[in-house]
Amino acid sequence: MSILLNKDFTFIVQGITGREAVNLTKECLDYGSKIVGGVTPGRKGREVHGVPVFDTVAQAVENHGEPIDGSVVTVPPAFTKDAVFESIENGIKLIVIVTERIPRRDVAQMVELANLRGARIIGPNCLGIIAPGISKMGGIGGPAEDAAKAYEPGSIGVMSRSGGMTTEISSTLTAAGLGVSTAVSIGGDAIIGSTYAELMPLFEADEQTEAIVIYTEPGGRMEAELVDWREENNSRLPIVAFMAGKFMDEEEMKGMSFGHAGTIVEGAEDSATQKIARLEAAGIPVVERIDEIPDAVRELVGATV
């Protein structure tokens, strides 16, 4: 099993004729993903790596002949909201937004509509999702050959605000023989579609997943929300957190910009030091080196994993 994706999962790529999207499409197809159409207004009738291109999402759905499960959105930030609205209103339930620098108001409106329609957004400013050996949406893992090396099937779920660190953590788990059930690059912006706590119920219901690794950094309240969710729901899944950016707590670093748009330290409780204390008090060990992750996972779930 895995979360969000399966071998029959179908999706489109919006903005498919753009340079980044052309490469992304090839990487996903090579990995075995089922891309059933692409959308770029004014480009109907073209193909990208054998994928038919349409002017609208409605045309792509009509051509497919049945509902399409997902969409990867790569259009410029000024047009992202319209593209996402179009997907949601045409019945698409999982939308991965690769685009960055989208106005926060637009993101808030997209997330609100998705919630109203029973859809889920991953991102924006993310690399996507991968279920090792099954499918991937987005640029996560890069070319199929590289993705296969970094992401081997296993029992550890990965969630990360950083796209690059999603692969670094997963590659470390793979090298240690633990492997990955599903990895999700959730996006580094201040407002995103799916937080750690919002994805936890999916991992909780996945029999393949035996533990979770998250990437965290100063700023934002997602870790506090995760701790609250875990306590309120008596979660079965042990969690290991990898903390980056603890040096930002040093006095000489105060006021400096660092990392993602979501890395906004509004108060002491958003600092790395306070986050570490909160996580460890909740029974979530925090490591500050990637190579410490496998041993921390094994200690929680047992040497058999």
Secondary structure, 3 states (H helix, E strand, C coil): CCCCCCCCCEEEEECCCCHHHHHHHHHHHHHCCEEEEEECCCCCCCEECCEEEECCHHHHHHHHCCCCCEEEECCCHHHHHHHHHHHHHCCCCEEEECCCCCCHHHHHHHHHHHHHHCCEEECCCCCEEEECCCEEECCCCCCHHHHHHHCCEEEEEEEECCHHHHHHHHHHHHHCCCCEEEEEECCCCCCCCCCHHHHHHHHHCCCCCCEEEEEECCCCCHHHHHHHHHHHCCCCCCEEEEECCHHHHCHHHCCCCCCCCCCCCCCHHHCHHHHHHHHHHCCCCEECCHHHHHHHHHHHHCCCC
